[in-house]
Amino acid sequence: MKFNWTDNVVMRAMGKIADMICLNVLWLICCIPVITIGASTTALYTVMLRLVKDEEGYIFRGFFKAFKSNLRKSTVIWIILLLLGIVWTVDFRVAGMIPGTAGVIFSAVFMALGFVLLSVTAYIFPLTARYENSVKDTFKNALILSVAKLPYTVLMSAVIVAAVLASLWSTFTLLLALPVWMLIGGSLIAWINSYILRRVFVVFEGSDSTTEEENKG
């Protein structure tokens, strides 16, 4: 019997890894201007949400098409998130300087708000990649999903936080993590979270949904 290499599990896995490496490099390059981080992340999820469903496509063409079509909206979203993150960081540091019980309470409050901000961030770029909505509605939907699908929210947030903390744990782990982030780190997180998001979107839409990212290119 003739062996079909195209159906071989190892070869398919290697193909997926190669796609993820290409996506990660594209994502990093397009993040370099900083202001385009939002559009780059949206493009990453546009392609990754297809990859986890085994929908074949052109990685480069799909990425740049999504990047271009979502540039304006994703940039606005990114700027809003960046400003919120700066405000949160300043407030959290100030809360940590308050002595006594009040400082503990304020720190706890801002920790909770930080989780909300992280949760919204975890949802908002995949939502932008998948659906056509205004910036306001995209934020609203991200917040609703963060609360309505809390177990999935916690899981996705944990993936992001664990990856960052593990990288920054020490100088040694940072040196080990840098090559991983450069090669596949960002796309690996997007891949894991895309599998989780499939469950979220199926429950949210219903199994007969036809509002896939077809309209997103």
Secondary structure, DSSP 8 states (H G I E B T S, - for coil): ----GGG-HHHHHHHHHHHHHHHHHHHHHHHTTSTTHHHHHHHHHHHHHHHTTT----HHHHHHHHHHHTHHHHHHHHHHHHHHHHHHHHHHHHHHHS-HHHHHHHHHHHHHHHHHHHHHHHHHHHHHHH----HHHHHHHHHHHHHHTHHHHHHHHHHHHHHHHHHHSSHHHHHHHHHHIIIIIHHHHHHHHHHHHHHHHHHHH-TT---SGGGG-
